[in-house]
Amino acid sequence: MNPLITMNTKVNLSKRFQEAQSDRTLKHALLPQPNAKDEIRHQERIQHFEDSKDSFVQSFCVPCNSNSSPSQSDDPAELIAEDEYHPHTEIECHSERHTFVVCADSQLGMTSLNKEWETELHYCRLAVDKINALQPRPKFVCMCGDLVDMENSFYYNNPNSLKKYELEECEKIQQMQFSDFKDTFDKVHPDIALVCLCGNHDIGNRPTPASIEKFRNAFGDEYLAFWANGTYNIILNNVLFTNPDGAEQMFLEQLDWLEERLQYANSQQAAQIYVFSHHPWFLYDEEEDREDFIPGAGSSFPQEWNDGSGKFDGAVFLDEYFSVPKQYRKIAMDLFKEYHVAACFSGHFHQNLISKSSFGMDMIITGPLSMVFDSSGKPCQPEGNGRGVRVVEVSVDTKNRGLGNGKFTHHFESIE
């Protein structure tokens, strides 16, 4: 029997959005998530492994223990090895390595301040082509927020608006941009799962239940978690960590959920734990506060916004704007430290930047698919700036399965 027919997760591969991101998890036929029985069986295998000291493959990957190569197969059916009694789910190891892709800030409409967004769609199409050409095929793609530029709190009744729109125009443009984004990213190969998280230009700098519900209606759950080849991936709405005032109860609910999911991932011996969000938790140092940034350091306003009036001359996006405020960052970072998060991936900064916390967690910011910034406060980086996607290669230790025993490398691939 074809294993794709018997999975406990049954989702049409073309259903990319609302249906895929639901029940606080990701639903994709090639990423079958464990049910309660699978989790119990996994715990039993953990105990068996600890008691017997069998190899990881013997305890965790019995159905994979064949004469076939352990490398990733091109056949989707072979990626989910299954026997009659023990179907594989992604809580288990089934491959020594896998890849995923991080993109950020497609931000349709940004260049023209929402007069058009074909400019950004062009780069999105190049990104989709790049992703579809990758070998081995990635397990999933995570778009780290700011899918579109138009959000009414930026452009309606805002004295600081770069361009003003009526409320009805804002709503219409945002829905059109949501639709065009989905039409474009639906072209990602159906074997590759797609995760879309929200940024401040999707739900506002001060999110509200209404703005978050609009995102849910278009893309599904705004925070969720899922397994991929023994690694645990947590998707957060961390716009709420920058300003929870407009949706405090939703902030607290997500925070409780986050700690519960981190505890769960630890109890299930996740090979790696990754967190994805829009805002970087920090830029240069996990203890940084507003007064710690170099005064005046930041990214110059784009030339495309220069209307000749001179009002943008010398204007910059200050670095301090881009990281999560320290009082809320500390709440998350304490959890990440306690529960052994290996890396956080984000966008928002519109440029590549890689930093590391005091406890070894990587903070990896990926450049945009829209306008590129270049901060004067940024230290020298190993990667250049530009539009592109980040490819992350994950390896799982098949000899000693245990919490955090996986490894990863990553690199940025330009689309220009």
ZIWORA-V499373 format. One record per pair of residues at least 12 apart in sequence whose ideal C-beta (glycine too) atoms are under 6 Angstrom apart, sorted by the first residue. I is the first residue (numbers start at 0). J is the second residue. D is the distance in whole Angstrom. If there is no record, write none. Layout:
BEGIN
((I,J,D) (I,J,D))
END
This chain:
BEGIN
((2,76,6) (2,79,5) (2,81,4) (3,28,5) (6,31,4) (7,34,5) (8,26,5) (8,31,5) (8,32,6) (10,26,4) (10,28,6) (12,28,6) (12,189,4) (15,185,5) (15,193,5) (16,181,6) (16,218,5) (16,219,6) (17,219,4) (20,219,3) (20,220,5) (20,223,6) (21,219,5) (21,220,6) (23,220,6) (23,223,5) (24,223,5) (24,225,5) (25,225,4) (27,192,4) (29,75,5) (29,190,6) (30,89,5) (30,192,5) (31,88,5) (32,225,6) (33,88,4) (33,90,4) (37,88,5) (41,90,5) (44,58,5) (44,59,6) (45,268,5) (54,398,6) (55,397,5) (55,398,6) (55,400,4) (56,397,5) (59,91,6) (59,92,5) (59,400,5) (60,92,5) (62,80,4) (62,82,5) (63,80,5) (63,93,5) (69,95,5) (71,94,5) (71,135,4) (75,190,5) (80,93,6) (89,226,4) (89,227,5) (90,226,5) (92,229,4) (92,395,5) (94,228,6) (95,397,6) (96,394,5) (97,138,5) (97,228,5) (97,393,5) (98,137,5) (98,392,5) (99,137,5) (99,138,5) (99,139,5) (99,391,5) (100,130,6) (100,137,5) (100,140,4) (100,388,5) (100,390,6) (101,141,5) (101,344,5) (101,365,5) (101,389,4) (102,126,6) (102,142,5) (102,388,5) (103,143,4) (103,346,2) (103,365,5) (103,367,6) (104,145,5) (104,346,5) (104,349,6) (104,367,4) (104,369,5) (105,119,6) (105,123,5) (105,146,6) (105,368,4) (106,145,5) (106,148,5) (106,369,4) (107,119,5) (107,147,5) (107,176,4) (107,180,6) (108,148,4) (108,149,6) (108,176,6) (109,148,4) (109,369,5) (109,370,5) (110,303,5) (110,370,6) (112,161,6) (112,162,4) (113,148,6) (113,149,5) (113,172,5) (119,369,5) (120,183,6) (122,368,5) (122,386,5) (123,183,5) (123,368,6) (125,414,4) (126,368,5) (126,388,5) (126,414,5) (127,186,5) (127,187,6) (129,388,6) (129,414,5) (130,187,6) (131,188,5) (136,190,6) (137,191,5) (138,227,5) (139,192,4) (140,191,6) (140,193,5) (141,194,5) (141,275,5) (142,195,5) (143,275,6) (143,277,6) (143,345,6) (143,346,4) (144,196,5) (144,197,6) (144,198,3) (144,277,3) (144,346,6) (145,198,3) (145,200,4) (146,180,5) (146,201,6) (147,176,4) (148,200,5) (149,169,6) (149,172,4) (149,173,4) (149,176,6) (150,200,5) (150,203,5) (151,166,6) (151,169,4) (152,203,4) (154,169,5) (155,169,5) (177,217,5) (194,234,6) (195,218,5) (196,234,5) (197,214,5) (197,221,5) (197,236,5) (198,277,4) (199,238,5) (201,214,5) (202,214,5) (202,238,6) (205,242,5) (205,245,4) (206,238,5) (206,239,6) (206,245,6) (206,246,5) (207,245,4) (207,246,6) (208,246,5) (221,236,4) (222,234,6) (222,235,5) (222,236,5) (222,253,5) (224,260,5) (229,270,4) (229,395,5) (230,270,5) (230,271,4) (230,405,6) (231,264,4) (231,269,4) (231,272,5) (232,273,5) (233,260,6) (233,274,5) (234,275,5) (235,276,4) (237,276,4) (237,278,5) (240,323,5) (240,327,4) (241,278,6) (241,323,6) (258,334,6) (261,334,6) (261,338,4) (265,338,5) (265,402,6) (268,401,6) (268,402,5) (270,395,5) (270,404,6) (270,405,4) (271,341,5) (271,405,4) (272,340,5) (272,341,6) (273,342,5) (274,340,6) (274,343,5) (275,344,5) (276,345,5) (277,346,6) (277,347,5) (278,323,5) (278,347,5) (279,322,5) (279,345,5) (279,364,5) (280,323,5) (280,328,5) (280,343,6) (281,322,5) (282,318,6) (282,322,5) (283,354,6) (285,332,6) (285,356,5) (288,325,5) (289,319,5) (292,318,5) (292,319,5) (293,376,5) (296,318,5) (296,375,5) (296,376,3) (297,315,4) (297,316,5) (297,317,4) (297,318,5) (297,374,6) (298,316,5) (298,372,4) (298,374,5) (299,315,6) (300,314,4) (301,370,5) (318,374,6) (318,376,5) (321,347,6) (321,348,5) (335,360,6) (336,358,5) (339,403,5) (340,360,5) (342,361,4) (342,363,6) (343,362,5) (344,363,5) (345,364,5) (346,365,6) (348,364,5) (349,367,5) (349,372,4) (350,366,5) (350,372,5) (350,373,6) (350,384,5) (351,366,5) (351,382,5) (351,411,6) (352,364,4) (365,389,4) (366,387,6) (368,386,6) (371,384,6) (382,411,5) (385,413,5) (385,415,5) (386,414,5) (386,415,5) (387,411,5) (387,412,5) (387,413,4) (387,414,5) (388,412,6) (389,409,6) (389,411,5) (390,410,6) (390,412,6) (391,407,6) (391,409,4) (392,408,5) (393,405,6) (393,407,5) (394,406,5))
END
